């Protein structure tokens, strides 16, 4: 039974990688080809020199950030979840919280076939719900768009994501306070002193994660 299960999971993973690569290439072609197609139809092709200069100014930073996110999130999500998440986007705000919450509810561990399936199902559901909510939002929020865009409500919308991650993080901080205190205080102080770093949160995962790993190792060595 166990051998059949492993063999089936390997077939599932191979099929997932095949479909994931095919659709990733298609999405990249659509994303990169859309400006040129629009330019060809309207007779206004993009200035490739300006595109190159724009990429050099911001693209190199985002390239590094993308590699970091890939290395960090892929082990958490598995093959199927990673393909879906990176194709549909909005990982930090939607896909990662959804996958982590689903994993905790199902009681599965990272790196297991169960986590692979739960992650894929949760991210697929999140993507479908997001599309549905956006479609309904466009139709139903038009009458109150002016009210939602009022300056009074803007601070609330600006803090939705920090509030979401703060609530989720507290659960993990509470269970590992010895490990969480130092990275939390250090990163909070760093972002207060250097506000411009708030735009590079993906990069700041590396030093904060390294600090947490180092503290965990020291605690492990001390207990042993």
Buried (B, 14 or more C-beta within 10 A) or exposed (E): EEEEEEEEBEEBBEEBEEEBEEEEEEBEEEEEEEEEEEEEEEEEEEEEEEEEEEEEEEEEEEEBBEEBBEEBBBEBBBBBBBBBBBBBEEBBBBBBBBBBBBBEEBEBEEEEBBBBBBBBBBBBEBBEEBEEEEEEEEEEEEEEEEEEEEEEEEEEEEEEEEEBBEEBEEEEBEEEEEBBEBBBEBBEEBBEEEEEBEEBBBBBBEEBEEBBEEBEEEEEEEEE
